[in-house]
């Protein structure tokens, strides 16, 4: 398939800038791949489609305040630093993006308030730098300082400025393992009450971790999708999680339901030659697009994604290109909300 296959000629999407309240009041479009039927529900009704023994695999990554505003040494020029990933915790080395990049050179010192500074130690890309944080205190203090002075990295299509409340609202209820710069937004539709209701029904919730990077918003720039390369992202799947996934697969009766495209990428990365899931940790750059052959994933919960995005391509690979295309058309006609704070679909 080609990039232009995923382009929509749409003047305007309904894109909310805040999460819906309560979270499970969002719309849910249910797609049945067998009979190509589409049903319209509330997300709180998802319990009707999940049964005892089904396994919901969710991403427990936690978004941290990765945007820092500061000053450049001597000139006092305003700068903005976007923390991409921690390279060496023991040396406090980070990959970052900087603005304005043309003024930030190796050796420059950057100041973020009175108690935190960093030194630029390398250039990585036109806007990318490697920096080393410098301050008095243990390494663990860095995240406490980021929590205080940093802003949440909202998606680029949300035009408002970040605010303190985003540190809670731009998270899922599953958020536990800090390290993402974008939220696994399919999980944002769940509430504690809904999870409790599903668990009472016998549905299992199984965690995996994938620290979503800024590359999730990076546009695909090649027409031939086979030439696109995903950014690598750190993932982890425990033996307990992989064992529970494998139990569901072997039963032939219970569904493995991936909550979000990041969960799909973890469990499909974990596949062994036997077709079962293997516990492990590492980096994945798995790019899933039509006609990918899914080994483990049997149902997917996902949001409505941007045209030409790798997230949309994954949804199309699982749901079928034409079926997903028609479902997006129907979502627009019925005023579904799109993107991170928008509505959801369940693909069965």
C-alpha contacts under 8 A as a table, 3 or more apart, distances in Angstrom:
res1	aa1	res2	aa2	distance
1	X	5	X	6.89
1	X	224	X	7.24
1	X	225	X	6.69
1	X	290	X	6.97
2	X	5	X	5.46
2	X	6	X	7.62
2	X	223	X	5.36
2	X	224	X	5.38
2	X	225	X	5.90
3	X	6	X	5.74
3	X	7	X	7.25
3	X	220	X	7.47
3	X	222	X	6.95
3	X	223	X	4.76
3	X	224	X	6.63
3	X	225	X	6.40
3	X	308	X	6.24
4	X	7	X	5.14
4	X	223	X	6.90
4	X	308	X	7.27
5	X	308	X	7.99
6	X	307	X	5.72
6	X	308	X	4.82
6	X	309	X	7.81
6	X	312	X	7.77
6	X	313	X	7.50
7	X	307	X	5.19
7	X	308	X	5.51
8	X	307	X	5.88
10	X	13	X	7.29
13	X	332	X	7.68
13	X	337	X	7.49
13	X	338	X	6.61
14	X	335	X	7.03
14	X	336	X	6.99
14	X	337	X	5.01
14	X	338	X	5.88
15	X	337	X	5.76
15	X	338	X	5.23
15	X	339	X	6.48
15	X	341	X	7.42
15	X	342	X	6.64
16	X	19	X	7.28
16	X	337	X	6.81
16	X	338	X	7.46
16	X	341	X	5.85
16	X	342	X	6.33
17	X	158	X	5.92
17	X	159	X	7.92
17	X	160	X	7.58
17	X	341	X	6.59
18	X	169	X	7.90
18	X	341	X	6.07
19	X	23	X	6.87
19	X	169	X	6.87
19	X	170	X	7.79
19	X	341	X	4.83
19	X	342	X	7.42
20	X	23	X	5.18
20	X	24	X	7.86
20	X	25	X	6.95
20	X	26	X	6.46
20	X	341	X	6.97
20	X	342	X	7.76
21	X	24	X	7.49
21	X	25	X	6.60
22	X	25	X	5.52
22	X	26	X	8.00
22	X	191	X	7.79
23	X	26	X	6.41
23	X	188	X	6.63
23	X	189	X	4.79
23	X	190	X	6.22
23	X	191	X	6.31
24	X	42	X	7.23
24	X	43	X	5.09
24	X	44	X	5.05
24	X	189	X	4.93
24	X	190	X	5.69
24	X	191	X	6.35
24	X	194	X	7.66
25	X	42	X	5.96
25	X	43	X	6.02
25	X	44	X	6.38
25	X	189	X	7.88
26	X	42	X	5.89
26	X	43	X	5.60
26	X	44	X	7.99
26	X	189	X	7.01
26	X	342	X	7.44
26	X	343	X	5.31
26	X	344	X	7.25
27	X	40	X	7.26
27	X	41	X	5.95
27	X	42	X	4.53
27	X	43	X	5.57
27	X	336	X	7.11
27	X	343	X	5.17
27	X	344	X	6.28
28	X	40	X	6.01
28	X	41	X	4.93
28	X	42	X	5.07
28	X	43	X	4.84
28	X	46	X	7.80
28	X	343	X	6.34
28	X	344	X	4.95
28	X	345	X	5.18
28	X	346	X	6.93
29	X	38	X	6.79
29	X	39	X	5.80
29	X	40	X	4.82
29	X	41	X	6.17
29	X	344	X	6.39
29	X	345	X	4.47
29	X	346	X	6.20
30	X	38	X	5.63
30	X	39	X	5.04
30	X	40	X	6.32
30	X	41	X	7.34
30	X	345	X	5.68
30	X	346	X	4.79
30	X	347	X	6.07
30	X	348	X	7.45
31	X	36	X	6.81
31	X	37	X	6.02
31	X	38	X	4.87
31	X	39	X	6.74
31	X	319	X	7.92
31	X	345	X	7.23
31	X	346	X	6.10
31	X	347	X	4.78
31	X	348	X	6.00
32	X	35	X	6.01
32	X	36	X	5.30
32	X	37	X	5.34
32	X	38	X	6.58
32	X	347	X	6.25
32	X	348	X	5.01
33	X	36	X	5.07
33	X	37	X	7.41
33	X	319	X	6.39
33	X	320	X	7.82
33	X	323	X	7.95
33	X	347	X	7.16
33	X	348	X	6.04
34	X	37	X	7.98
36	X	323	X	7.01
38	X	327	X	7.58
41	X	45	X	6.34
41	X	46	X	7.94
42	X	45	X	5.42
42	X	46	X	7.50
43	X	46	X	5.49
43	X	189	X	6.96
43	X	344	X	7.38
44	X	47	X	7.08
44	X	194	X	6.72
45	X	48	X	5.87
45	X	49	X	7.99
46	X	49	X	5.55
46	X	50	X	6.77
47	X	50	X	5.26
47	X	51	X	7.58
47	X	197	X	7.86
47	X	198	X	6.17
48	X	51	X	7.74
50	X	54	X	6.43
50	X	198	X	7.86
50	X	203	X	6.99
51	X	54	X	5.59
51	X	201	X	7.04
51	X	202	X	6.95
51	X	203	X	6.20
51	X	254	X	7.59
52	X	201	X	5.81
52	X	202	X	4.16
52	X	203	X	5.06
52	X	254	X	7.71
53	X	202	X	5.80
53	X	203	X	5.43
53	X	204	X	6.63
53	X	248	X	7.14
53	X	254	X	5.49
53	X	255	X	7.68
54	X	202	X	7.61
54	X	203	X	5.16
54	X	204	X	6.25
54	X	248	X	6.90
54	X	254	X	4.70
54	X	255	X	4.79
54	X	256	X	6.18
54	X	257	X	7.30
55	X	203	X	6.02
55	X	204	X	4.77
55	X	205	X	5.86
55	X	206	X	6.74
55	X	244	X	7.76
55	X	245	X	6.82
55	X	248	X	6.96
55	X	254	X	7.34
55	X	255	X	6.21
55	X	256	X	5.00
55	X	257	X	5.89
56	X	203	X	7.31
56	X	204	X	6.10
56	X	205	X	4.83
56	X	206	X	6.02
56	X	256	X	6.25
56	X	257	X	4.70
56	X	258	X	5.89
56	X	259	X	6.45
57	X	205	X	6.03
57	X	206	X	4.78
57	X	207	X	5.81
57	X	208	X	6.88
57	X	256	X	7.19
57	X	257	X	6.04
57	X	258	X	4.90
57	X	259	X	5.76
57	X	263	X	6.43
58	X	174	X	7.72
58	X	187	X	7.01
58	X	205	X	7.12
58	X	206	X	6.22
58	X	207	X	5.14
58	X	208	X	6.11
58	X	258	X	6.49
58	X	259	X	5.03
58	X	260	X	7.17
58	X	263	X	5.83
59	X	174	X	7.37
59	X	175	X	7.83
59	X	184	X	6.68
59	X	187	X	7.69
59	X	207	X	5.88
59	X	208	X	5.07
59	X	209	X	5.08
59	X	210	X	6.39
59	X	259	X	7.36
59	X	260	X	7.64
59	X	262	X	6.86
59	X	263	X	5.56
60	X	174	X	5.11
60	X	175	X	4.73
60	X	176	X	5.50
60	X	177	X	6.11
60	X	207	X	6.01
60	X	208	X	6.21
60	X	209	X	5.43
60	X	210	X	7.71
61	X	174	X	7.71
61	X	175	X	5.29
61	X	176	X	5.87
61	X	177	X	4.73
61	X	178	X	5.84
61	X	179	X	6.52
61	X	180	X	6.16
61	X	183	X	7.69
61	X	184	X	7.62
61	X	209	X	5.51
61	X	210	X	6.17
61	X	211	X	5.75
61	X	212	X	7.80
62	X	171	X	6.68
62	X	172	X	7.90
62	X	175	X	4.54
62	X	176	X	5.50
62	X	177	X	5.23
62	X	178	X	4.34
62	X	179	X	5.98
62	X	180	X	5.70
62	X	183	X	7.15
62	X	211	X	7.77
63	X	152	X	7.65
63	X	170	X	7.58
63	X	171	X	6.59
63	X	175	X	7.75
63	X	178	X	6.10
63	X	179	X	6.12
63	X	180	X	4.51
63	X	181	X	5.28
63	X	182	X	6.07
63	X	183	X	6.02
64	X	146	X	7.85
64	X	147	X	7.29
64	X	152	X	6.59
64	X	167	X	7.62
64	X	178	X	6.36
64	X	179	X	6.48
64	X	180	X	6.45
64	X	181	X	6.42
65	X	68	X	7.98
65	X	146	X	6.10
65	X	147	X	6.00
65	X	150	X	4.78
65	X	151	X	4.75
65	X	152	X	4.24
65	X	153	X	6.50
65	X	167	X	7.18
65	X	181	X	7.79
66	X	82	X	5.66
66	X	83	X	4.98
66	X	84	X	7.43
66	X	146	X	7.37
66	X	150	X	6.07
66	X	151	X	6.27
66	X	152	X	5.99
66	X	153	X	5.93
66	X	181	X	6.51
67	X	80	X	7.09
67	X	81	X	5.89
67	X	82	X	4.68
67	X	83	X	6.46
67	X	150	X	5.42
67	X	151	X	4.97
67	X	152	X	6.27
67	X	153	X	5.97
68	X	80	X	5.69
68	X	81	X	5.13
68	X	82	X	6.39
68	X	83	X	7.97
68	X	112	X	7.18
68	X	149	X	7.05
68	X	150	X	5.04
68	X	151	X	6.48
69	X	78	X	7.36
69	X	79	X	5.98
69	X	80	X	4.61
69	X	81	X	6.46
69	X	112	X	6.51
69	X	150	X	7.60
70	X	78	X	5.94
70	X	79	X	5.29
70	X	80	X	6.17
70	X	81	X	7.80
70	X	110	X	6.73
70	X	111	X	5.41
70	X	112	X	4.47
70	X	113	X	6.91
71	X	76	X	5.11
71	X	77	X	5.40
71	X	78	X	4.80
71	X	79	X	5.51
71	X	110	X	5.79
71	X	111	X	5.16
71	X	112	X	6.61
72	X	75	X	6.12
72	X	76	X	5.06
72	X	77	X	5.28
72	X	78	X	6.60
72	X	79	X	6.57
72	X	108	X	7.33
72	X	109	X	6.31
72	X	110	X	4.76
72	X	111	X	6.30
73	X	76	X	5.73
73	X	77	X	7.78
73	X	108	X	6.90
73	X	109	X	5.51
73	X	110	X	5.91
73	X	111	X	6.97
79	X	98	X	7.19
79	X	99	X	5.71
79	X	100	X	6.40
80	X	98	X	5.74
80	X	99	X	5.20
80	X	100	X	7.44
81	X	96	X	6.47
81	X	97	X	5.76
81	X	98	X	4.64
81	X	99	X	6.61
82	X	96	X	5.34
82	X	97	X	5.00
82	X	98	X	6.34
83	X	86	X	7.90
83	X	94	X	6.85
83	X	95	X	6.38
83	X	96	X	4.54
83	X	97	X	6.68
84	X	94	X	7.21
84	X	95	X	5.44
84	X	96	X	5.03
84	X	97	X	7.14
84	X	181	X	7.06
84	X	213	X	6.69
84	X	214	X	6.88
85	X	94	X	5.76
85	X	95	X	5.37
85	X	96	X	7.18
85	X	179	X	7.60
85	X	213	X	7.79
86	X	89	X	6.39
86	X	92	X	7.42
86	X	93	X	6.24
86	X	94	X	4.53
86	X	95	X	6.47
87	X	92	X	7.61
87	X	93	X	5.38
87	X	94	X	5.17
87	X	95	X	6.70
88	X	91	X	5.41
88	X	92	X	5.76
88	X	93	X	5.11
88	X	94	X	7.14
89	X	92	X	4.76
89	X	93	X	6.50
89	X	139	X	7.25
90	X	93	X	7.98
90	X	139	X	7.08
91	X	132	X	7.14
92	X	132	X	5.45
92	X	133	X	5.53
92	X	134	X	7.86
92	X	139	X	7.14
93	X	130	X	6.76
93	X	131	X	5.68
93	X	132	X	4.54
93	X	133	X	6.77
94	X	130	X	5.57
94	X	131	X	5.45
94	X	132	X	6.49
95	X	128	X	7.14
95	X	129	X	6.04
95	X	130	X	4.72
95	X	131	X	6.69
96	X	128	X	5.68
96	X	129	X	5.40
96	X	130	X	6.09
96	X	131	X	7.19
97	X	101	X	7.92
97	X	127	X	5.43
97	X	128	X	4.52
97	X	129	X	6.13
98	X	101	X	5.23
98	X	104	X	7.43
98	X	127	X	5.77
98	X	128	X	6.40
98	X	129	X	7.06
99	X	102	X	7.85
99	X	104	X	7.98
99	X	127	X	7.27
100	X	103	X	5.98
100	X	104	X	7.09
101	X	104	X	5.31
101	X	126	X	7.21
101	X	127	X	5.22
101	X	128	X	7.77
102	X	105	X	7.67
102	X	127	X	7.96
104	X	108	X	6.60
104	X	120	X	7.81
105	X	108	X	5.70
105	X	120	X	6.72
105	X	123	X	7.72
106	X	119	X	7.87
106	X	120	X	4.94
106	X	121	X	5.26
106	X	122	X	5.67
106	X	123	X	6.99
107	X	119	X	6.16
107	X	120	X	5.25
107	X	121	X	6.07
108	X	119	X	5.80
108	X	120	X	5.51
109	X	117	X	6.96
109	X	118	X	5.66
109	X	119	X	4.46
109	X	120	X	6.44
110	X	117	X	5.51
110	X	118	X	5.17
110	X	119	X	6.21
110	X	120	X	7.83
111	X	114	X	7.48
111	X	116	X	6.24
111	X	117	X	4.41
111	X	118	X	6.59
112	X	115	X	7.24
112	X	116	X	5.29
112	X	117	X	5.73
112	X	149	X	7.94
113	X	116	X	6.16
113	X	117	X	7.89
115	X	135	X	6.85
116	X	133	X	7.37
116	X	134	X	6.73
116	X	135	X	5.81
116	X	145	X	7.87
117	X	133	X	5.90
117	X	134	X	5.44
117	X	135	X	6.62
118	X	131	X	6.19
118	X	132	X	5.32
118	X	133	X	4.12
118	X	134	X	5.34
119	X	131	X	5.44
119	X	132	X	5.29
119	X	133	X	6.50
119	X	134	X	7.36
120	X	129	X	6.79
120	X	130	X	6.02
120	X	131	X	4.43
120	X	132	X	6.56
121	X	129	X	7.52
121	X	130	X	5.65
121	X	131	X	5.47
121	X	132	X	6.87
122	X	129	X	5.64
122	X	130	X	4.99
122	X	131	X	7.12
123	X	126	X	7.73
123	X	128	X	6.12
123	X	129	X	4.51
123	X	130	X	6.30
124	X	127	X	7.69
124	X	128	X	4.94
124	X	129	X	5.21
124	X	130	X	6.89
125	X	128	X	4.50
125	X	129	X	6.98
137	X	141	X	6.60
138	X	141	X	5.66
138	X	142	X	7.84
139	X	142	X	5.76
140	X	143	X	6.26
140	X	144	X	7.37
141	X	144	X	5.15
141	X	145	X	6.32
142	X	145	X	5.14
142	X	146	X	6.20
143	X	146	X	4.84
143	X	147	X	6.03
144	X	147	X	5.10
144	X	148	X	6.49
145	X	148	X	5.11
145	X	149	X	6.17
145	X	150	X	7.79
146	X	149	X	5.27
146	X	150	X	4.85
147	X	150	X	5.80
151	X	162	X	6.12
151	X	163	X	7.08
151	X	164	X	7.39
151	X	167	X	7.91
152	X	162	X	6.18
152	X	163	X	7.66
152	X	166	X	6.39
152	X	167	X	6.18
152	X	170	X	7.87
152	X	181	X	7.97
153	X	162	X	7.57
153	X	181	X	6.12
153	X	182	X	6.89
154	X	158	X	6.62
154	X	162	X	6.85
154	X	170	X	7.85
154	X	182	X	7.30
155	X	158	X	5.67
155	X	182	X	7.29
155	X	217	X	7.57
155	X	340	X	7.69
156	X	159	X	7.03
156	X	217	X	7.77
162	X	166	X	6.68
163	X	166	X	5.63
163	X	167	X	7.82
164	X	167	X	5.81
165	X	168	X	5.74
165	X	169	X	6.19
166	X	169	X	4.70
166	X	170	X	5.15
167	X	170	X	6.03
167	X	171	X	7.25
168	X	171	X	5.76
169	X	172	X	7.85
170	X	183	X	6.58
171	X	175	X	6.26
171	X	183	X	6.04
171	X	184	X	7.97
171	X	185	X	7.90
171	X	188	X	6.81
172	X	175	X	5.37
172	X	183	X	7.38
172	X	184	X	7.38
172	X	185	X	7.20
172	X	187	X	5.57
172	X	188	X	4.64
172	X	189	X	7.91
172	X	190	X	7.59
173	X	187	X	7.55
173	X	188	X	7.05
173	X	190	X	7.09
173	X	191	X	6.78
173	X	192	X	7.16
174	X	187	X	7.50
175	X	178	X	7.72
177	X	209	X	7.36
178	X	211	X	7.89
179	X	211	X	5.37
179	X	212	X	7.75
180	X	183	X	6.86
180	X	210	X	7.84
180	X	211	X	4.41
180	X	212	X	4.82
180	X	213	X	6.06
181	X	211	X	7.57
181	X	212	X	6.10
181	X	213	X	5.50
181	X	214	X	6.23
182	X	212	X	5.66
182	X	213	X	6.42
182	X	214	X	6.79
182	X	216	X	7.88
183	X	212	X	7.15
184	X	187	X	6.07
184	X	188	X	7.41
184	X	212	X	7.51
184	X	260	X	6.39
184	X	261	X	7.87
184	X	262	X	6.75
185	X	188	X	5.07
185	X	189	X	7.71
185	X	260	X	7.05
185	X	302	X	7.83
185	X	303	X	7.14
185	X	340	X	5.58
185	X	341	X	7.27
186	X	189	X	6.30
186	X	259	X	5.98
186	X	260	X	4.88
186	X	301	X	6.28
186	X	302	X	4.98
186	X	303	X	5.71
186	X	344	X	6.94
187	X	190	X	5.81
187	X	259	X	6.25
187	X	260	X	6.81
188	X	191	X	7.95
188	X	341	X	7.95
189	X	344	X	7.79
190	X	194	X	6.29
190	X	195	X	6.74
191	X	194	X	5.21
191	X	195	X	6.30
192	X	195	X	5.21
192	X	196	X	6.14
193	X	196	X	5.11
193	X	197	X	6.21
194	X	197	X	5.02
194	X	198	X	6.25
195	X	198	X	5.12
195	X	199	X	6.09
196	X	199	X	5.10
196	X	200	X	6.11
197	X	200	X	5.17
197	X	201	X	6.46
198	X	201	X	5.01
198	X	202	X	6.53
198	X	203	X	5.42
198	X	204	X	7.93
199	X	202	X	4.97
199	X	203	X	4.85
199	X	204	X	6.11
199	X	205	X	7.70
200	X	203	X	7.31
206	X	241	X	5.71
206	X	244	X	7.65
207	X	237	X	7.59
207	X	241	X	6.50
208	X	235	X	7.65
208	X	236	X	6.03
208	X	237	X	4.95
208	X	238	X	7.20
208	X	241	X	7.19
208	X	263	X	6.87
208	X	266	X	7.22
209	X	235	X	5.27
209	X	236	X	5.03
209	X	237	X	6.48
209	X	263	X	7.72
209	X	266	X	7.61
210	X	233	X	6.70
210	X	234	X	5.74
210	X	235	X	4.22
210	X	236	X	6.57
210	X	262	X	6.43
210	X	263	X	7.35
210	X	266	X	6.82
211	X	233	X	6.08
211	X	234	X	5.63
211	X	235	X	6.46
212	X	215	X	7.94
212	X	216	X	7.00
212	X	233	X	6.37
212	X	234	X	7.96
212	X	262	X	7.45
213	X	216	X	6.10
213	X	231	X	7.71
213	X	233	X	6.48
214	X	217	X	5.85
214	X	218	X	6.96
215	X	218	X	4.75
215	X	230	X	7.28
215	X	231	X	5.72
216	X	310	X	7.50
216	X	311	X	7.85
217	X	309	X	7.59
219	X	308	X	7.26
219	X	309	X	6.40
220	X	228	X	6.74
220	X	308	X	6.81
220	X	309	X	6.72
220	X	310	X	7.37
221	X	228	X	7.57
222	X	225	X	6.46
222	X	227	X	6.75
222	X	228	X	6.34
224	X	227	X	5.78
224	X	228	X	7.40
225	X	228	X	5.33
229	X	285	X	7.34
229	X	287	X	7.33
230	X	285	X	5.11
230	X	286	X	6.86
230	X	287	X	6.18
231	X	285	X	5.74
232	X	283	X	5.74
232	X	284	X	5.18
232	X	285	X	4.44
233	X	283	X	5.25
233	X	284	X	5.46
233	X	285	X	6.57
234	X	281	X	7.51
234	X	282	X	5.71
234	X	283	X	4.46
234	X	284	X	6.51
235	X	266	X	6.64
235	X	281	X	5.58
235	X	282	X	5.64
235	X	283	X	5.92
235	X	284	X	6.95
236	X	266	X	7.67
236	X	279	X	7.66
236	X	280	X	5.84
236	X	281	X	4.25
236	X	282	X	6.72
237	X	241	X	6.41
237	X	242	X	6.68
237	X	266	X	7.52
237	X	267	X	7.99
237	X	270	X	7.86
237	X	278	X	7.89
237	X	279	X	5.13
237	X	280	X	5.45
237	X	281	X	6.38
238	X	241	X	5.19
238	X	242	X	6.24
238	X	279	X	5.09
238	X	280	X	6.46
239	X	242	X	5.12
239	X	243	X	5.86
239	X	278	X	7.29
239	X	279	X	4.77
239	X	280	X	7.63
240	X	243	X	5.21
240	X	244	X	6.28
241	X	244	X	5.25
241	X	245	X	6.25
241	X	279	X	7.62
242	X	245	X	5.05
242	X	246	X	6.10
242	X	277	X	5.38
242	X	278	X	5.87
242	X	279	X	5.61
243	X	246	X	5.08
243	X	247	X	6.21
243	X	277	X	7.53
244	X	247	X	5.07
244	X	248	X	6.51
245	X	248	X	5.31
245	X	249	X	6.38
245	X	256	X	6.64
245	X	277	X	7.03
246	X	249	X	4.94
246	X	250	X	6.08
246	X	276	X	5.94
246	X	277	X	6.25
247	X	250	X	5.24
247	X	251	X	6.20
248	X	251	X	5.23
248	X	252	X	6.88
248	X	253	X	7.33
248	X	254	X	5.23
248	X	255	X	6.50
248	X	256	X	6.58
249	X	252	X	5.75
249	X	253	X	7.97
249	X	254	X	7.00
249	X	255	X	7.36
249	X	256	X	7.14
249	X	276	X	7.76
249	X	296	X	7.33
251	X	254	X	6.33
252	X	255	X	7.94
255	X	298	X	5.79
255	X	299	X	6.93
256	X	296	X	7.06
256	X	297	X	5.71
256	X	298	X	5.23
256	X	299	X	6.39
257	X	297	X	6.40
257	X	298	X	5.90
257	X	299	X	4.55
257	X	300	X	5.51
257	X	301	X	7.27
258	X	261	X	7.42
258	X	263	X	5.58
258	X	264	X	5.53
258	X	297	X	6.38
258	X	298	X	7.72
258	X	299	X	6.22
258	X	300	X	4.86
258	X	301	X	6.23
259	X	263	X	6.03
259	X	264	X	7.53
259	X	300	X	6.02
259	X	301	X	4.79
259	X	302	X	6.63
260	X	263	X	5.43
260	X	264	X	6.55
260	X	300	X	6.72
260	X	301	X	5.52
260	X	302	X	4.92
260	X	303	X	7.70
261	X	264	X	4.94
261	X	265	X	6.28
261	X	300	X	7.84
261	X	302	X	6.66
261	X	311	X	6.53
261	X	314	X	7.06
261	X	315	X	7.73
262	X	265	X	5.11
262	X	266	X	6.38
263	X	266	X	5.16
263	X	267	X	6.33
264	X	267	X	5.46
264	X	268	X	5.98
264	X	297	X	6.66
264	X	300	X	7.78
265	X	268	X	5.22
265	X	269	X	5.87
265	X	284	X	7.94
265	X	286	X	6.51
265	X	288	X	7.77
266	X	269	X	5.08
266	X	270	X	6.24
266	X	284	X	7.76
267	X	270	X	4.99
267	X	271	X	6.70
267	X	277	X	6.72
267	X	296	X	6.92
267	X	297	X	7.45
268	X	271	X	5.50
268	X	277	X	7.95
268	X	294	X	7.15
268	X	295	X	6.64
268	X	296	X	6.43
268	X	297	X	7.33
269	X	284	X	6.92
269	X	286	X	6.89
270	X	277	X	5.14
270	X	278	X	5.21
270	X	279	X	6.83
270	X	280	X	7.43
271	X	274	X	7.75
271	X	275	X	5.68
271	X	276	X	5.54
271	X	277	X	4.67
271	X	278	X	6.21
271	X	295	X	7.07
271	X	296	X	7.45
272	X	275	X	5.33
272	X	276	X	5.54
272	X	277	X	6.05
272	X	278	X	6.30
273	X	276	X	7.46
275	X	295	X	6.05
275	X	296	X	7.20
276	X	295	X	7.97
276	X	296	X	7.22
277	X	296	X	7.58
287	X	310	X	7.48
287	X	314	X	7.92
288	X	292	X	6.14
288	X	310	X	7.62
288	X	313	X	6.92
288	X	314	X	5.12
288	X	317	X	6.92
289	X	292	X	5.80
289	X	310	X	7.51
289	X	313	X	4.88
289	X	314	X	4.99
289	X	315	X	7.96
289	X	316	X	6.97
289	X	317	X	4.97
290	X	313	X	6.94
290	X	314	X	7.37
290	X	316	X	6.50
290	X	317	X	4.13
290	X	318	X	7.72
290	X	320	X	7.61
290	X	321	X	7.25
291	X	317	X	5.72
292	X	317	X	5.97
292	X	318	X	7.77
294	X	297	X	6.08
294	X	318	X	7.48
297	X	300	X	7.29
298	X	348	X	7.09
299	X	346	X	7.22
299	X	347	X	5.54
299	X	348	X	4.81
300	X	318	X	7.95
300	X	346	X	5.74
300	X	347	X	5.16
300	X	348	X	6.89
301	X	344	X	6.95
301	X	345	X	5.78
301	X	346	X	4.57
301	X	347	X	6.45
302	X	315	X	7.67
302	X	344	X	5.59
302	X	345	X	5.48
302	X	346	X	6.61
303	X	338	X	7.10
303	X	339	X	6.30
303	X	340	X	7.12
303	X	342	X	6.75
303	X	343	X	5.96
303	X	344	X	4.31
303	X	345	X	5.99
304	X	312	X	7.58
304	X	328	X	7.63
304	X	337	X	7.68
304	X	338	X	5.06
304	X	339	X	5.45
304	X	342	X	7.13
304	X	343	X	6.81
304	X	344	X	6.36
304	X	345	X	7.29
305	X	309	X	7.04
305	X	311	X	6.31
305	X	312	X	5.40
305	X	338	X	6.51
305	X	339	X	5.17
306	X	309	X	5.59
306	X	311	X	7.78
306	X	312	X	6.70
306	X	338	X	7.92
306	X	339	X	6.65
307	X	312	X	6.87
308	X	312	X	6.94
308	X	313	X	7.46
309	X	312	X	5.35
309	X	313	X	6.46
310	X	313	X	4.90
310	X	314	X	6.23
311	X	314	X	5.20
311	X	315	X	6.41
312	X	315	X	5.07
312	X	316	X	6.14
313	X	316	X	5.02
313	X	317	X	6.09
314	X	317	X	4.98
314	X	318	X	6.40
315	X	318	X	5.28
315	X	319	X	5.92
315	X	320	X	7.83
315	X	324	X	7.29
316	X	319	X	5.14
316	X	320	X	5.00
316	X	321	X	4.57
316	X	322	X	7.90
316	X	323	X	7.83
316	X	324	X	5.63
316	X	325	X	7.81
317	X	320	X	5.54
317	X	321	X	6.51
318	X	347	X	7.92
319	X	323	X	6.44
319	X	324	X	5.99
319	X	347	X	6.35
320	X	323	X	5.36
320	X	324	X	6.07
321	X	324	X	5.34
321	X	325	X	6.05
322	X	325	X	4.95
322	X	326	X	6.18
323	X	326	X	5.24
323	X	327	X	6.16
324	X	327	X	4.95
324	X	328	X	6.18
325	X	328	X	5.33
325	X	329	X	6.48
326	X	329	X	5.06
326	X	330	X	6.32
327	X	330	X	5.03
327	X	331	X	6.08
328	X	331	X	4.87
328	X	332	X	6.25
329	X	332	X	5.26
329	X	333	X	6.37
330	X	333	X	4.98
330	X	334	X	6.14
331	X	334	X	5.18
331	X	335	X	6.04
331	X	336	X	5.06
332	X	335	X	5.08
332	X	336	X	5.98
333	X	336	X	7.85
336	X	342	X	7.47
336	X	343	X	6.24
337	X	341	X	7.70
337	X	342	X	4.35
337	X	343	X	5.15
338	X	341	X	7.12
338	X	342	X	4.41
338	X	343	X	6.17
339	X	342	X	5.15
339	X	343	X	7.73
